Amino acid sequence: MKRIYLDNAATTAIRPEVTEVMMDCIKNIYGNPSSLHTEGRQARALLERARKVIASSIGASIGEIFFTSGGTESNNMALKCAVRDLGVNRIITSKVEHHCVLHSVDTLKAFNNVDVDYVNVDAHGRADLNHLRSLLGSSDKKTLVSLMHANNEIGTLNDIATIGEICKEHKALFHSDTVQTIGHYPINVNAVNINFLSGAAHKFHGPKGVGFIYIKNTNIIKPFIDGGAQERNMRGGTENVSSIAGMAEALKIGLENLEEETRHITDLKNYMEKKLKGIFPDIIINGCPEDSLYTVLNVSFPPHEKSEMLLMLLDISGISISGGSACSSGSEKGSHVIQEIGTPTDYKSIRFSFSHYNTLSDIDETCSTLGSILSPSSNLKTA
Ligand SMILES: Cc1ncc(COP(=O)(O)O)c(C=O)c1O
C-alpha cells in the first residue's frame, strides 16, 4: 500500500540529492575537521563550504553561523547564553512557543532569577504587538524577546520585521525560533533587526540531528558546550560533517526551488481546506487565514465517536498525520497552542502538513478517508 505522508511539520523526507552528498561524505571524507593533515583539511573545507552556503542563504556573515544538533539546541543556546553572557534578566515570550523555548524559559526563571512575561496572542496565535510594546515600556531590565516566526502546530506567522523594530526601539534583544520557516521562506537577517535565529535541517528535507544558530556578531557569548575548540570555541565536540554537508545541500536546493514548490504546496493546502469544508461544514480552521505557513493546515473536527481513534485509524488506512507537535504526541495533555487560542477542547485538532512530494490525489484520498471515518452515520453520539 502506498502511504501518504502529511506530517512534514514534524519532519521531512530527505531529498535524494542530499542523501547522495551525505553518502559521498560518509564514504570519502572521514577526516576530523580539526586535524591538520590532508583528510582533516578535506573535512574542514566541506564544513566551511556548508557554513558559507547557510550564511549567504540568510544574508549573514560566515562568522555568525554555528552548527548545532538542531532546533532545540539552537533555541536553548540563544536563550541561555543571552542570560549568562549578555546581562539579560528578563524574557518576554508567548505561551504558544515550542516547548524547547517554553521549558528553557522555565529553567531560566527557576534557576537564574530571570523575570518572565508572556505577550498576549490573538485568536489565531499571533503576538499582540501593542501588548509587546507596553511590556517593553514597563521595565528597564535588560530584556530578550523570544517570539517564533511560524507556529509549528497551527502555522500562524508573526511579523518578525516589525517585532525586530519594536525591540530596537526599546533596546531589547530579539531571538526568533525560525525552525519552521528556514528553507521555506526567504529570510534575510539584514532586513530584520534580529540577534539570534535557529534552523533545523530535518524540517527542510535534510538529515535529523543537525541544525544551526545565527548569532549577530555584536553579541559576544561564551561556549554553550565546553570541550575542544570546535565551532570557534563555541561548541566543543567533533562536528557531524556529513550531516552538515547534507543540511547545506538541502537548504541550497530548497531555496533554488522555493517559488515552484511554494506554489505547489499552497495549491494543495487551499484545495484541502476547501474540500474539507465541503465535507465537514462545522470544522474550525486554526491559525491565521491571511498569514499562515503554506505547509500547515490545522483543523478542528466537531466531537465524534471516533475522534480519539482518528490518528490511529488514518494510520491503518496508510495516512500519516499528527495531532500537533511531534514532541507532544503521545501525551494525554493535548496541545498547549490549541488551548491558548481557545478552540473548544471537545473538538479534535489535526495538523496536516505538506511537502512538494505530496499530490492532489494524496489530498483526495485523505479527505475521502476522513469522510468515511467521521461520517455522521458512524457517529453513535449523534445517532
Ligand atoms: C518551531 C520549532 N522549534 C523547535 C523545534 C525543535 O527542533 P529539533 O527537533 O530540530 O530539535 C521544532 C521541531 O519540532 C519546531 O517545530
The ligand as an SDF file (V2000), in Angstrom:
LIG
                    3D

 16 16  0  0  0  0  0  0  0  0999 V2000
    9.0690   25.6340   15.9210 C   0  0  0  0  0  0  0  0  0  0  0  0
   10.0060   24.5620   16.3420 C   0  0  0  0  0  0  0  0  0  0  0  0
   11.0340   24.8640   17.1600 N   0  0  0  0  0  0  0  0  0  0  0  0
   11.9110   23.9300   17.5580 C   0  0  0  0  0  0  0  0  0  0  0  0
   11.8080   22.6250   17.1530 C   0  0  0  0  0  0  0  0  0  0  0  0
   12.8070   21.6120   17.6300 C   0  0  0  0  0  0  0  0  0  0  0  0
   13.6760   21.2790   16.5900 O   0  0  0  0  0  0  0  0  0  0  0  0
   14.5390   19.9080   16.6590 P   0  0  0  0  0  0  0  0  0  0  0  0
   13.5750   18.7960   16.5250 O   0  0  0  0  0  0  0  0  0  0  0  0
   15.4640   20.0230   15.4810 O   0  0  0  0  0  0  0  0  0  0  0  0
   15.2770   19.9160   17.9260 O   0  0  0  0  0  0  0  0  0  0  0  0
   10.7590   22.2500   16.3190 C   0  0  0  0  0  0  0  0  0  0  0  0
   10.5800   20.8360   15.9040 C   0  0  0  0  0  0  0  0  0  0  0  0
    9.5550   20.2360   16.1350 O   0  0  0  0  0  0  0  0  0  0  0  0
    9.8390   23.2470   15.8840 C   0  0  0  0  0  0  0  0  0  0  0  0
    8.8150   22.9470   15.0760 O   0  0  0  0  0  0  0  0  0  0  0  0
  1  2  1  0
  2  3  1  0
  2 15  2  0
  3  4  2  0
  4  5  1  0
  5  6  1  0
  5 12  2  0
  6  7  1  0
  7  8  1  0
  8  9  2  0
  8 10  1  0
  8 11  1  0
 12 13  1  0
 12 15  1  0
 13 14  2  0
 15 16  1  0
M  END
$$$$
